Amino acid sequence: MQKLHTPSVVHALAAAVLLAASGFTMAQTDAAAKPAAKPAAKPAAKKQPVVNPSSRTNLKSAAKNVAAGIEAAEAALTPAELAIAERVHVGKLPCELGAAVDLVADTKSPGYFNVSGKNFKYRMFPVATTTGAIRLEDQKAGAVWLQLANKSMLMNQKLGVRLADECMSPAQLAVAEAIKLNPPASVLDAPKPAAAPATSDAPAAAAQPASAAQ
């Protein structure tokens, strides 16, 4: 004999179906309500430092002012120093052992010279001496250029070495050749004896009076 479903059982089944359906609907609603995951943020690009054009202009202007100040200081030579500078032999001067020294006058700074050669370069100005020799110095580097009548030489006093010797301009070479032909007397030579005074060889009788000779 088949059993019939009672109304209470039917209601219970309907309630279970409705509960399951409502749960599924709520799950969909929650899923839709959640925002989608955001992509990872990219690292912020580093900002390049902004260079102020005016600061570069100021630096260039300051450098020009320093250079102008140096030139102004170099131009402050005395008339005596400028007179010495006019007597300096310039050009490429050959020296002993195949060396050479190049002296160039600075037209922008009268009295100053650029002295260069193998492995050296100096900026020199004249210095007065008591001997009359022409002397140029680069006091910062300790270099000295000494010009005599017949030759010149370059020394570095800080290093204690002579960088070039027997350097000659055409004018100095002419003086050197003249000295070879007519060497000056040495201070070591013995002085010549003075000449003896002349004496009279006349006989004594010649000095007697005429009466005595009779």
Secondary structure, DSSP 8 states (H G I E B T S, - for coil): ------HHHHHHHHHHHHHHHHHHHHHHHHHHHS------------------HHHHHHHHHHHHHHHHHHHHHHT---HHHHHHHTT---EEEE-GGG-EEEEEE-SSSTT-EEEEETTEEEEEEEE--SS--EEEEETTTTEEEEE-SS-EEEEETTTTEEEEEEE--HHHHHHHHHHHHS----TTS--------------GGGGS-HHHH-
